[in-house]
Amino acid sequence: MQVVERRVEIRVPLEPTRRDWPRLLGELAGQLDDGSVYDRDLPALGRALDPVLRSYRRRARWSGAPDLP
């Protein structure tokens, strides 16, 4: 009998920081455009994006950041 020891690395996703969001949202846009996100997933995605857009608009009013159409 031979005992083999090996190291296995498991990638643990980190919480995105403020600098990560533009890239991550760009990746999401790309996946939406190329069809990687299934149509059946769009309603849940829309429900998740709605509070994000509301929060952005609220914060934009306070900070003077550009509003979204």
CHARMM-style PDB file with segment names, atoms N, HN, CA, C and O in Angstrom:
ATOM      1  N   MET     1       0.842  -1.167   0.000  1.00  0.00      PROA
ATOM      2  CA  MET     1       0.000   0.000   0.000  1.00  0.00      PROA
ATOM      3  C   MET     1       0.894   1.239   0.000  1.00  0.00      PROA
ATOM      4  O   MET     1       1.897   1.305   0.710  1.00  0.00      PROA
ATOM      5  N   GLN     2       0.503   2.217  -0.814  1.00  0.00      PROA
ATOM      6  HN  GLN     2      -0.312   2.163  -1.391  1.00  0.00      PROA
ATOM      7  CA  GLN     2       1.255   3.459  -0.896  1.00  0.00      PROA
ATOM      8  C   GLN     2       0.334   4.622  -0.508  1.00  0.00      PROA
ATOM      9  O   GLN     2      -0.771   4.740  -1.038  1.00  0.00      PROA
ATOM     10  N   VAL     3       0.774   5.460   0.393  1.00  0.00      PROA
ATOM     11  HN  VAL     3       1.671   5.364   0.824  1.00  0.00      PROA
ATOM     12  CA  VAL     3       0.000   6.630   0.814  1.00  0.00      PROA
ATOM     13  C   VAL     3       0.513   7.827   0.023  1.00  0.00      PROA
ATOM     14  O   VAL     3       1.701   8.149   0.046  1.00  0.00      PROA
ATOM     15  N   VAL     4      -0.397   8.465  -0.662  1.00  0.00      PROA
ATOM     16  HN  VAL     4      -1.362   8.204  -0.680  1.00  0.00      PROA
ATOM     17  CA  VAL     4      -0.039   9.631  -1.473  1.00  0.00      PROA
ATOM     18  C   VAL     4      -0.708  10.850  -0.869  1.00  0.00      PROA
ATOM     19  O   VAL     4      -1.918  10.874  -0.643  1.00  0.00      PROA
ATOM     20  N   GLU     5       0.094  11.842  -0.619  1.00  0.00      PROA
ATOM     21  HN  GLU     5       1.077  11.823  -0.803  1.00  0.00      PROA
ATOM     22  CA  GLU     5      -0.453  13.082  -0.075  1.00  0.00      PROA
ATOM     23  C   GLU     5      -0.349  14.152  -1.145  1.00  0.00      PROA
ATOM     24  O   GLU     5       0.686  14.312  -1.792  1.00  0.00      PROA
ATOM     25  N   ARG     6      -1.426  14.871  -1.317  1.00  0.00      PROA
ATOM     26  HN  ARG     6      -2.267  14.742  -0.791  1.00  0.00      PROA
ATOM     27  CA  ARG     6      -1.383  15.964  -2.293  1.00  0.00      PROA
ATOM     28  C   ARG     6      -2.230  17.114  -1.781  1.00  0.00      PROA
ATOM     29  O   ARG     6      -3.206  16.923  -1.055  1.00  0.00      PROA
ATOM     30  N   ARG     7      -1.842  18.280  -2.168  1.00  0.00      PROA
ATOM     31  HN  ARG     7      -1.049  18.436  -2.758  1.00  0.00      PROA
ATOM     32  CA  ARG     7      -2.550  19.476  -1.768  1.00  0.00      PROA
ATOM     33  C   ARG     7      -3.613  19.790  -2.819  1.00  0.00      PROA
ATOM     34  O   ARG     7      -3.343  19.807  -4.020  1.00  0.00      PROA
ATOM     35  N   VAL     8      -4.804  20.034  -2.339  1.00  0.00      PROA
ATOM     36  HN  VAL     8      -5.023  20.020  -1.364  1.00  0.00      PROA
ATOM     37  CA  VAL     8      -5.908  20.390  -3.224  1.00  0.00      PROA
ATOM     38  C   VAL     8      -6.331  21.803  -2.874  1.00  0.00      PROA
ATOM     39  O   VAL     8      -6.668  22.091  -1.726  1.00  0.00      PROA
ATOM     40  N   GLU     9      -6.312  22.681  -3.861  1.00  0.00      PROA
ATOM     41  HN  GLU     9      -6.037  22.447  -4.794  1.00  0.00      PROA
ATOM     42  CA  GLU     9      -6.726  24.061  -3.626  1.00  0.00      PROA
ATOM     43  C   GLU     9      -8.174  24.229  -4.051  1.00  0.00      PROA
ATOM     44  O   GLU     9      -8.573  23.804  -5.136  1.00  0.00      PROA
ATOM     45  N   ILE    10      -8.941  24.845  -3.193  1.00  0.00      PROA
ATOM     46  HN  ILE    10      -8.616  25.190  -2.312  1.00  0.00      PROA
ATOM     47  CA  ILE    10     -10.340  25.126  -3.476  1.00  0.00      PROA
ATOM     48  C   ILE    10     -10.497  26.638  -3.519  1.00  0.00      PROA
ATOM     49  O   ILE    10     -10.188  27.334  -2.552  1.00  0.00      PROA
ATOM     50  N   ARG    11     -10.973  27.127  -4.629  1.00  0.00      PROA
ATOM     51  HN  ARG    11     -11.224  26.561  -5.414  1.00  0.00      PROA
ATOM     52  CA  ARG    11     -11.162  28.574  -4.761  1.00  0.00      PROA
ATOM     53  C   ARG    11     -12.429  28.980  -4.020  1.00  0.00      PROA
ATOM     54  O   ARG    11     -13.513  28.454  -4.271  1.00  0.00      PROA
ATOM     55  N   VAL    12     -12.272  29.903  -3.125  1.00  0.00      PROA
ATOM     56  HN  VAL    12     -11.391  30.330  -2.920  1.00  0.00      PROA
ATOM     57  CA  VAL    12     -13.401  30.428  -2.364  1.00  0.00      PROA
ATOM     58  C   VAL    12     -13.666  31.830  -2.887  1.00  0.00      PROA
ATOM     59  O   VAL    12     -12.781  32.684  -2.841  1.00  0.00      PROA
ATOM     60  N   PRO    13     -14.877  32.079  -3.385  1.00  0.00      PROA
ATOM     61  CA  PRO    13     -15.132  33.406  -3.913  1.00  0.00      PROA
ATOM     62  C   PRO    13     -15.082  34.457  -2.800  1.00  0.00      PROA
ATOM     63  O   PRO    13     -15.615  34.258  -1.708  1.00  0.00      PROA
ATOM     64  N   LEU    14     -14.439  35.558  -3.103  1.00  0.00      PROA
ATOM     65  HN  LEU    14     -14.006  35.719  -3.989  1.00  0.00      PROA
ATOM     66  CA  LEU    14     -14.369  36.663  -2.166  1.00  0.00      PROA
ATOM     67  C   LEU    14     -15.533  37.610  -2.410  1.00  0.00      PROA
ATOM     68  O   LEU    14     -16.073  37.666  -3.515  1.00  0.00      PROA
ATOM     69  N   GLU    15     -15.911  38.338  -1.400  1.00  0.00      PROA
ATOM     70  HN  GLU    15     -15.472  38.292  -0.503  1.00  0.00      PROA
ATOM     71  CA  GLU    15     -16.956  39.327  -1.594  1.00  0.00      PROA
ATOM     72  C   GLU    15     -16.403  40.440  -2.478  1.00  0.00      PROA
ATOM     73  O   GLU    15     -15.292  40.918  -2.249  1.00  0.00      PROA
ATOM     74  N   PRO    16     -17.168  40.854  -3.484  1.00  0.00      PROA
ATOM     75  CA  PRO    16     -16.681  41.916  -4.364  1.00  0.00      PROA
ATOM     76  C   PRO    16     -16.491  43.228  -3.599  1.00  0.00      PROA
ATOM     77  O   PRO    16     -17.262  43.559  -2.698  1.00  0.00      PROA
ATOM     78  N   THR    17     -15.462  43.950  -3.975  1.00  0.00      PROA
ATOM     79  HN  THR    17     -14.836  43.680  -4.707  1.00  0.00      PROA
ATOM     80  CA  THR    17     -15.237  45.277  -3.418  1.00  0.00      PROA
ATOM     81  C   THR    17     -15.771  46.311  -4.391  1.00  0.00      PROA
ATOM     82  O   THR    17     -16.207  45.975  -5.492  1.00  0.00      PROA
ATOM     83  N   ARG    18     -15.735  47.561  -3.982  1.00  0.00      PROA
ATOM     84  HN  ARG    18     -15.382  47.834  -3.088  1.00  0.00      PROA
ATOM     85  CA  ARG    18     -16.247  48.635  -4.846  1.00  0.00      PROA
ATOM     86  C   ARG    18     -15.519  48.683  -6.183  1.00  0.00      PROA
ATOM     87  O   ARG    18     -16.098  49.088  -7.191  1.00  0.00      PROA
ATOM     88  N   ARG    19     -14.280  48.283  -6.198  1.00  0.00      PROA
ATOM     89  HN  ARG    19     -13.809  47.954  -5.379  1.00  0.00      PROA
ATOM     90  CA  ARG    19     -13.514  48.294  -7.458  1.00  0.00      PROA
ATOM     91  C   ARG    19     -13.879  47.126  -8.372  1.00  0.00      PROA
ATOM     92  O   ARG    19     -13.616  47.178  -9.573  1.00  0.00      PROA
ATOM     93  N   ASP    20     -14.477  46.081  -7.818  1.00  0.00      PROA
ATOM     94  HN  ASP    20     -14.691  46.039  -6.842  1.00  0.00      PROA
ATOM     95  CA  ASP    20     -14.831  44.899  -8.610  1.00  0.00      PROA
ATOM     96  C   ASP    20     -16.133  45.076  -9.388  1.00  0.00      PROA
ATOM     97  O   ASP    20     -16.308  44.474 -10.448  1.00  0.00      PROA
ATOM     98  N   TRP    21     -17.051  45.901  -8.866  1.00  0.00      PROA
ATOM     99  HN  TRP    21     -16.909  46.390  -8.006  1.00  0.00      PROA
ATOM    100  CA  TRP    21     -18.398  45.970  -9.438  1.00  0.00      PROA
ATOM    101  C   TRP    21     -18.444  46.372 -10.908  1.00  0.00      PROA
ATOM    102  O   TRP    21     -19.187  45.744 -11.661  1.00  0.00      PROA
ATOM    103  N   PRO    22     -17.699  47.378 -11.367  1.00  0.00      PROA
ATOM    104  CA  PRO    22     -17.783  47.697 -12.799  1.00  0.00      PROA
ATOM    105  C   PRO    22     -17.408  46.517 -13.699  1.00  0.00      PROA
ATOM    106  O   PRO    22     -18.068  46.266 -14.707  1.00  0.00      PROA
ATOM    107  N   ARG    23     -16.355  45.801 -13.331  1.00  0.00      PROA
ATOM    108  HN  ARG    23     -15.819  46.005 -12.512  1.00  0.00      PROA
ATOM    109  CA  ARG    23     -15.950  44.637 -14.134  1.00  0.00      PROA
ATOM    110  C   ARG    23     -17.000  43.536 -14.074  1.00  0.00      PROA
ATOM    111  O   ARG    23     -17.346  42.951 -15.100  1.00  0.00      PROA
ATOM    112  N   LEU    24     -17.510  43.250 -12.872  1.00  0.00      PROA
ATOM    113  HN  LEU    24     -17.229  43.725 -12.039  1.00  0.00      PROA
ATOM    114  CA  LEU    24     -18.506  42.192 -12.730  1.00  0.00      PROA
ATOM    115  C   LEU    24     -19.792  42.523 -13.479  1.00  0.00      PROA
ATOM    116  O   LEU    24     -20.384  41.653 -14.118  1.00  0.00      PROA
ATOM    117  N   LEU    25     -20.221  43.775 -13.400  1.00  0.00      PROA
ATOM    118  HN  LEU    25     -19.740  44.482 -12.880  1.00  0.00      PROA
ATOM    119  CA  LEU    25     -21.429  44.164 -14.134  1.00  0.00      PROA
ATOM    120  C   LEU    25     -21.186  44.126 -15.640  1.00  0.00      PROA
ATOM    121  O   LEU    25     -22.087  43.794 -16.411  1.00  0.00      PROA
ATOM    122  N   GLY    26     -19.969  44.465 -16.055  1.00  0.00      PROA
ATOM    123  HN  GLY    26     -19.238  44.734 -15.429  1.00  0.00      PROA
ATOM    124  CA  GLY    26     -19.614  44.332 -17.472  1.00  0.00      PROA
ATOM    125  C   GLY    26     -19.659  42.886 -17.933  1.00  0.00      PROA
ATOM    126  O   GLY    26     -20.112  42.594 -19.040  1.00  0.00      PROA
ATOM    127  N   GLU    27     -19.188  41.979 -17.081  1.00  0.00      PROA
ATOM    128  HN  GLU    27     -18.820  42.216 -16.182  1.00  0.00      PROA
ATOM    129  CA  GLU    27     -19.254  40.547 -17.409  1.00  0.00      PROA
ATOM    130  C   GLU    27     -20.703  40.084 -17.497  1.00  0.00      PROA
ATOM    131  O   GLU    27     -21.056  39.300 -18.378  1.00  0.00      PROA
ATOM    132  N   LEU    28     -21.539  40.568 -16.586  1.00  0.00      PROA
ATOM    133  HN  LEU    28     -21.252  41.205 -15.870  1.00  0.00      PROA
ATOM    134  CA  LEU    28     -22.961  40.218 -16.636  1.00  0.00      PROA
ATOM    135  C   LEU    28     -23.585  40.719 -17.931  1.00  0.00      PROA
ATOM    136  O   LEU    28     -24.340  39.995 -18.581  1.00  0.00      PROA
ATOM    137  N   ALA    29     -23.276  41.944 -18.306  1.00  0.00      PROA
ATOM    138  HN  ALA    29     -22.663  42.533 -17.778  1.00  0.00      PROA
ATOM    139  CA  ALA    29     -23.806  42.493 -19.564  1.00  0.00      PROA
ATOM    140  C   ALA    29     -23.369  41.638 -20.750  1.00  0.00      PROA
ATOM    141  O   ALA    29     -24.164  41.353 -21.645  1.00  0.00      PROA
ATOM    142  N   GLY    30     -22.112  41.235 -20.751  1.00  0.00      PROA
ATOM    143  HN  GLY    30     -21.466  41.466 -20.024  1.00  0.00      PROA
ATOM    144  CA  GLY    30     -21.620  40.382 -21.830  1.00  0.00      PROA
ATOM    145  C   GLY    30     -22.336  39.039 -21.879  1.00  0.00      PROA
ATOM    146  O   GLY    30     -22.658  38.541 -22.958  1.00  0.00      PROA
ATOM    147  N   GLN    31     -22.587  38.449 -20.705  1.00  0.00      PROA
ATOM    148  HN  GLN    31     -22.326  38.853 -19.828  1.00  0.00      PROA
ATOM    149  CA  GLN    31     -23.289  37.165 -20.663  1.00  0.00      PROA
ATOM    150  C   GLN    31     -24.741  37.313 -21.111  1.00  0.00      PROA
ATOM    151  O   GLN    31     -25.296  36.413 -21.741  1.00  0.00      PROA
ATOM    152  N   LEU    32     -25.349  38.444 -20.786  1.00  0.00      PROA
ATOM    153  HN  LEU    32     -24.898  39.175 -20.273  1.00  0.00      PROA
ATOM    154  CA  LEU    32     -26.713  38.689 -21.272  1.00  0.00      PROA
ATOM    155  C   LEU    32     -26.712  38.819 -22.788  1.00  0.00      PROA
ATOM    156  O   LEU    32     -27.580  38.271 -23.467  1.00  0.00      PROA
ATOM    157  N   ASP    33     -25.727  39.551 -23.316  1.00  0.00      PROA
ATOM    158  HN  ASP    33     -25.022  39.996 -22.765  1.00  0.00      PROA
ATOM    159  CA  ASP    33     -25.657  39.774 -24.771  1.00  0.00      PROA
ATOM    160  C   ASP    33     -25.365  38.501 -25.548  1.00  0.00      PROA
ATOM    161  O   ASP    33     -25.910  38.296 -26.632  1.00  0.00      PROA
ATOM    162  N   ASP    34     -24.505  37.642 -24.999  1.00  0.00      PROA
ATOM    163  HN  ASP    34     -24.063  37.808 -24.118  1.00  0.00      PROA
ATOM    164  CA  ASP    34     -24.143  36.450 -25.773  1.00  0.00      PROA
ATOM    165  C   ASP    34     -25.027  35.242 -25.486  1.00  0.00      PROA
ATOM    166  O   ASP    34     -24.791  34.156 -26.016  1.00  0.00      PROA
ATOM    167  N   GLY    35     -26.046  35.431 -24.646  1.00  0.00      PROA
ATOM    168  HN  GLY    35     -26.238  36.314 -24.216  1.00  0.00      PROA
ATOM    169  CA  GLY    35     -26.997  34.352 -24.400  1.00  0.00      PROA
ATOM    170  C   GLY    35     -26.567  33.363 -23.328  1.00  0.00      PROA
ATOM    171  O   GLY    35     -27.205  32.325 -23.150  1.00  0.00      PROA
ATOM    172  N   SER    36     -25.485  33.677 -22.607  1.00  0.00      PROA
ATOM    173  HN  SER    36     -24.968  34.521 -22.752  1.00  0.00      PROA
ATOM    174  CA  SER    36     -25.047  32.769 -21.542  1.00  0.00      PROA
ATOM    175  C   SER    36     -26.043  32.705 -20.392  1.00  0.00      PROA
ATOM    176  O   SER    36     -26.112  31.702 -19.681  1.00  0.00      PROA
ATOM    177  N   VAL    37     -26.808  33.769 -20.208  1.00  0.00      PROA
ATOM    178  HN  VAL    37     -26.751  34.583 -20.785  1.00  0.00      PROA
ATOM    179  CA  VAL    37     -27.858  33.787 -19.187  1.00  0.00      PROA
ATOM    180  C   VAL    37     -29.137  33.327 -19.873  1.00  0.00      PROA
ATOM    181  O   VAL    37     -29.569  33.926 -20.858  1.00  0.00      PROA
ATOM    182  N   TYR    38     -29.737  32.269 -19.356  1.00  0.00      PROA
ATOM    183  HN  TYR    38     -29.386  31.782 -18.556  1.00  0.00      PROA
ATOM    184  CA  TYR    38     -30.948  31.721 -19.978  1.00  0.00      PROA
ATOM    185  C   TYR    38     -32.144  32.651 -19.793  1.00  0.00      PROA
ATOM    186  O   TYR    38     -32.243  33.374 -18.802  1.00  0.00      PROA
ATOM    187  N   ASP    39     -33.041  32.616 -20.761  1.00  0.00      PROA
ATOM    188  HN  ASP    39     -32.961  32.028 -21.567  1.00  0.00      PROA
ATOM    189  CA  ASP    39     -34.260  33.422 -20.675  1.00  0.00      PROA
ATOM    190  C   ASP    39     -35.040  33.122 -19.398  1.00  0.00      PROA
ATOM    191  O   ASP    39     -35.653  34.015 -18.814  1.00  0.00      PROA
ATOM    192  N   ARG    40     -35.013  31.873 -18.973  1.00  0.00      PROA
ATOM    193  HN  ARG    40     -34.514  31.147 -19.448  1.00  0.00      PROA
ATOM    194  CA  ARG    40     -35.764  31.509 -17.770  1.00  0.00      PROA
ATOM    195  C   ARG    40     -35.192  32.173 -16.518  1.00  0.00      PROA
ATOM    196  O   ARG    40     -35.880  32.273 -15.502  1.00  0.00      PROA
ATOM    197  N   ASP    41     -33.930  32.630 -16.584  1.00  0.00      PROA
ATOM    198  HN  ASP    41     -33.371  32.549 -17.409  1.00  0.00      PROA
ATOM    199  CA  ASP    41     -33.291  33.282 -15.440  1.00  0.00      PROA
ATOM    200  C   ASP    41     -33.508  34.791 -15.419  1.00  0.00      PROA
ATOM    201  O   ASP    41     -33.184  35.446 -14.428  1.00  0.00      PROA
ATOM    202  N   LEU    42     -34.046  35.346 -16.488  1.00  0.00      PROA
ATOM    203  HN  LEU    42     -34.310  34.815 -17.292  1.00  0.00      PROA
ATOM    204  CA  LEU    42     -34.207  36.804 -16.578  1.00  0.00      PROA
ATOM    205  C   LEU    42     -35.143  37.381 -15.525  1.00  0.00      PROA
ATOM    206  O   LEU    42     -34.818  38.424 -14.958  1.00  0.00      PROA
ATOM    207  N   PRO    43     -36.295  36.761 -15.228  1.00  0.00      PROA
ATOM    208  CA  PRO    43     -37.154  37.354 -14.192  1.00  0.00      PROA
ATOM    209  C   PRO    43     -36.464  37.482 -12.836  1.00  0.00      PROA
ATOM    210  O   PRO    43     -36.595  38.514 -12.177  1.00  0.00      PROA
ATOM    211  N   ALA    44     -35.740  36.464 -12.411  1.00  0.00      PROA
ATOM    212  HN  ALA    44     -35.634  35.625 -12.946  1.00  0.00      PROA
ATOM    213  CA  ALA    44     -35.034  36.536 -11.122  1.00  0.00      PROA
ATOM    214  C   ALA    44     -33.934  37.590 -11.177  1.00  0.00      PROA
ATOM    215  O   ALA    44     -33.704  38.303 -10.200  1.00  0.00      PROA
ATOM    216  N   LEU    45     -33.262  37.689 -12.307  1.00  0.00      PROA
ATOM    217  HN  LEU    45     -33.448  37.109 -13.100  1.00  0.00      PROA
ATOM    218  CA  LEU    45     -32.222  38.699 -12.459  1.00  0.00      PROA
ATOM    219  C   LEU    45     -32.825  40.101 -12.395  1.00  0.00      PROA
ATOM    220  O   LEU    45     -32.271  40.995 -11.756  1.00  0.00      PROA
ATOM    221  N   GLY    46     -33.958  40.282 -13.058  1.00  0.00      PROA
ATOM    222  HN  GLY    46     -34.408  39.556 -13.578  1.00  0.00      PROA
ATOM    223  CA  GLY    46     -34.641  41.577 -13.010  1.00  0.00      PROA
ATOM    224  C   GLY    46     -35.057  41.940 -11.595  1.00  0.00      PROA
ATOM    225  O   GLY    46     -34.923  43.092 -11.182  1.00  0.00      PROA
ATOM    226  N   ARG    47     -35.560  40.963 -10.851  1.00  0.00      PROA
ATOM    227  HN  ARG    47     -35.668  40.027 -11.187  1.00  0.00      PROA
ATOM    228  CA  ARG    47     -35.943  41.226  -9.457  1.00  0.00      PROA
ATOM    229  C   ARG    47     -34.722  41.599  -8.617  1.00  0.00      PROA
ATOM    230  O   ARG    47     -34.828  42.419  -7.704  1.00  0.00      PROA
ATOM    231  N   ALA    48     -33.582  41.017  -8.910  1.00  0.00      PROA
ATOM    232  HN  ALA    48     -33.495  40.351  -9.652  1.00  0.00      PROA
ATOM    233  CA  ALA    48     -32.363  41.331  -8.163  1.00  0.00      PROA
ATOM    234  C   ALA    48     -31.794  42.687  -8.559  1.00  0.00      PROA
ATOM    235  O   ALA    48     -31.234  43.391  -7.719  1.00  0.00      PROA
ATOM    236  N   LEU    49     -31.931  43.059  -9.824  1.00  0.00      PROA
ATOM    237  HN  LEU    49     -32.386  42.487 -10.507  1.00  0.00      PROA
ATOM    238  CA  LEU    49     -31.388  44.336 -10.294  1.00  0.00      PROA
ATOM    239  C   LEU    49     -32.235  45.524  -9.881  1.00  0.00      PROA
ATOM    240  O   LEU    49     -31.707  46.624  -9.717  1.00  0.00      PROA
ATOM    241  N   ASP    50     -33.527  45.333  -9.711  1.00  0.00      PROA
ATOM    242  HN  ASP    50     -33.956  44.440  -9.845  1.00  0.00      PROA
ATOM    243  CA  ASP    50     -34.418  46.454  -9.389  1.00  0.00      PROA
ATOM    244  C   ASP    50     -33.984  47.200  -8.123  1.00  0.00      PROA
ATOM    245  O   ASP    50     -33.860  48.424  -8.172  1.00  0.00      PROA
ATOM    246  N   PRO    51     -33.749  46.525  -6.997  1.00  0.00      PROA
ATOM    247  CA  PRO    51     -33.308  47.276  -5.818  1.00  0.00      PROA
ATOM    248  C   PRO    51     -31.939  47.920  -5.998  1.00  0.00      PROA
ATOM    249  O   PRO    51     -31.666  48.960  -5.400  1.00  0.00      PROA
ATOM    250  N   VAL    52     -31.076  47.318  -6.811  1.00  0.00      PROA
ATOM    251  HN  VAL    52     -31.297  46.473  -7.297  1.00  0.00      PROA
ATOM    252  CA  VAL    52     -29.761  47.909  -7.075  1.00  0.00      PROA
ATOM    253  C   VAL    52     -29.941  49.243  -7.809  1.00  0.00      PROA
ATOM    254  O   VAL    52     -29.315  50.242  -7.453  1.00  0.00      PROA
ATOM    255  N   LEU    53     -30.796  49.252  -8.831  1.00  0.00      PROA
ATOM    256  HN  LEU    53     -31.305  48.441  -9.120  1.00  0.00      PROA
ATOM    257  CA  LEU    53     -31.035  50.484  -9.585  1.00  0.00      PROA
ATOM    258  C   LEU    53     -31.701  51.546  -8.713  1.00  0.00      PROA
ATOM    259  O   LEU    53     -31.366  52.726  -8.812  1.00  0.00      PROA
ATOM    260  N   ARG    54     -32.634  51.140  -7.867  1.00  0.00      PROA
ATOM    261  HN  ARG    54     -32.906  50.181  -7.786  1.00  0.00      PROA
ATOM    262  CA  ARG    54     -33.276  52.106  -6.972  1.00  0.00      PROA
ATOM    263  C   ARG    54     -32.259  52.717  -6.011  1.00  0.00      PROA
ATOM    264  O   ARG    54     -32.269  53.924  -5.772  1.00  0.00      PROA
ATOM    265  N   SER    55     -31.389  51.884  -5.469  1.00  0.00      PROA
ATOM    266  HN  SER    55     -31.381  50.903  -5.663  1.00  0.00      PROA
ATOM    267  CA  SER    55     -30.359  52.382  -4.554  1.00  0.00      PROA
ATOM    268  C   SER    55     -29.388  53.302  -5.275  1.00  0.00      PROA
ATOM    269  O   SER    55     -28.987  54.331  -4.731  1.00  0.00      PROA
ATOM    270  N   TYR    56     -29.003  52.938  -6.504  1.00  0.00      PROA
ATOM    271  HN  TYR    56     -29.328  52.102  -6.946  1.00  0.00      PROA
ATOM    272  CA  TYR    56     -28.096  53.793  -7.264  1.00  0.00      PROA
ATOM    273  C   TYR    56     -28.729  55.166  -7.507  1.00  0.00      PROA
ATOM    274  O   TYR    56     -28.090  56.197  -7.297  1.00  0.00      PROA
ATOM    275  N   ARG    57     -29.978  55.169  -7.947  1.00  0.00      PROA
ATOM    276  HN  ARG    57     -30.497  54.331  -8.117  1.00  0.00      PROA
ATOM    277  CA  ARG    57     -30.647  56.443  -8.224  1.00  0.00      PROA
ATOM    278  C   ARG    57     -30.775  57.295  -6.969  1.00  0.00      PROA
ATOM    279  O   ARG    57     -30.579  58.509  -7.020  1.00  0.00      PROA
ATOM    280  N   ARG    58     -31.098  56.677  -5.860  1.00  0.00      PROA
ATOM    281  HN  ARG    58     -31.257  55.690  -5.819  1.00  0.00      PROA
ATOM    282  CA  ARG    58     -31.207  57.405  -4.598  1.00  0.00      PROA
ATOM    283  C   ARG    58     -29.851  58.016  -4.224  1.00  0.00      PROA
ATOM    284  O   ARG    58     -29.775  59.182  -3.835  1.00  0.00      PROA
ATOM    285  N   ARG    59     -28.806  57.235  -4.342  1.00  0.00      PROA
ATOM    286  HN  ARG    59     -28.868  56.289  -4.658  1.00  0.00      PROA
ATOM    287  CA  ARG    59     -27.461  57.717  -4.009  1.00  0.00      PROA
ATOM    288  C   ARG    59     -26.993  58.776  -5.001  1.00  0.00      PROA
ATOM    289  O   ARG    59     -26.326  59.736  -4.614  1.00  0.00      PROA
ATOM    290  N   ALA    60     -27.333  58.610  -6.267  1.00  0.00      PROA
ATOM    291  HN  ALA    60     -27.874  57.830  -6.582  1.00  0.00      PROA
ATOM    292  CA  ALA    60     -26.929  59.588  -7.285  1.00  0.00      PROA
ATOM    293  C   ALA    60     -27.537  60.951  -6.985  1.00  0.00      PROA
ATOM    294  O   ALA    60     -26.884  61.976  -7.186  1.00  0.00      PROA
ATOM    295  N   ARG    61     -28.770  60.978  -6.510  1.00  0.00      PROA
ATOM    296  HN  ARG    61     -29.300  60.146  -6.346  1.00  0.00      PROA
ATOM    297  CA  ARG    61     -29.406  62.262  -6.162  1.00  0.00      PROA
ATOM    298  C   ARG    61     -28.635  62.951  -5.042  1.00  0.00      PROA
ATOM    299  O   ARG    61     -28.466  64.170  -5.069  1.00  0.00      PROA
ATOM    300  N   TRP    62     -28.168  62.189  -4.063  1.00  0.00      PROA
ATOM    301  HN  TRP    62     -28.305  61.198  -4.041  1.00  0.00      PROA
ATOM    302  CA  TRP    62     -27.435  62.763  -2.930  1.00  0.00      PROA
ATOM    303  C   TRP    62     -26.039  63.226  -3.330  1.00  0.00      PROA
ATOM    304  O   TRP    62     -25.558  64.258  -2.863  1.00  0.00      PROA
ATOM    305  N   SER    63     -25.396  62.454  -4.199  1.00  0.00      PROA
ATOM    306  HN  SER    63     -25.787  61.615  -4.579  1.00  0.00      PROA
ATOM    307  CA  SER    63     -23.979  62.694  -4.482  1.00  0.00      PROA
ATOM    308  C   SER    63     -23.733  63.533  -5.724  1.00  0.00      PROA
ATOM    309  O   SER    63     -22.629  64.040  -5.920  1.00  0.00      PROA
ATOM    310  N   GLY    64     -24.747  63.686  -6.564  1.00  0.00      PROA
ATOM    311  HN  GLY    64     -25.645  63.274  -6.405  1.00  0.00      PROA
ATOM    312  CA  GLY    64     -24.538  64.395  -7.821  1.00  0.00      PROA
ATOM    313  C   GLY    64     -23.995  63.515  -8.935  1.00  0.00      PROA
ATOM    314  O   GLY    64     -23.627  64.017  -9.996  1.00  0.00      PROA
ATOM    315  N   ALA    65     -23.941  62.205  -8.705  1.00  0.00      PROA
ATOM    316  HN  ALA    65     -24.240  61.797  -7.843  1.00  0.00      PROA
ATOM    317  CA  ALA    65     -23.503  61.275  -9.762  1.00  0.00      PROA
ATOM    318  C   ALA    65     -24.548  61.283 -10.868  1.00  0.00      PROA
ATOM    319  O   ALA    65     -25.704  61.627 -10.625  1.00  0.00      PROA
ATOM    320  N   PRO    66     -24.155  60.908 -12.073  1.00  0.00      PROA
ATOM    321  CA  PRO    66     -25.115  60.924 -13.184  1.00  0.00      PROA
ATOM    322  C   PRO    66     -26.276  59.968 -12.941  1.00  0.00      PROA
ATOM    323  O   PRO    66     -26.091  58.851 -12.457  1.00  0.00      PROA
ATOM    324  N   ASP    67     -27.471  60.426 -13.286  1.00  0.00      PROA
ATOM    325  HN  ASP    67     -27.621  61.333 -13.679  1.00  0.00      PROA
ATOM    326  CA  ASP    67     -28.653  59.568 -13.182  1.00  0.00      PROA
ATOM    327  C   ASP    67     -28.694  58.650 -14.402  1.00  0.00      PROA
ATOM    328  O   ASP    67     -28.077  58.930 -15.429  1.00  0.00      PROA
ATOM    329  N   LEU    68     -29.411  57.581 -14.272  1.00  0.00      PROA
ATOM    330  HN  LEU    68     -29.913  57.353 -13.438  1.00  0.00      PROA
ATOM    331  CA  LEU    68     -29.567  56.632 -15.383  1.00  0.00      PROA
ATOM    332  C   LEU    68     -30.905  56.887 -16.049  1.00  0.00      PROA
ATOM    333  O   LEU    68     -31.871  57.278 -15.394  1.00  0.00      PROA
ATOM    334  N   PRO    69     -30.957  56.664 -17.351  1.00  0.00      PROA
ATOM    335  CA  PRO    69     -32.246  56.869 -18.053  1.00  0.00      PROA
ATOM    336  C   PRO    69     -33.305  55.885 -17.601  1.00  0.00      PROA
ATOM    337  OT1 PRO    69     -34.433  55.925 -18.090  1.00  0.00      PROA
TER     338      PRO     69
END
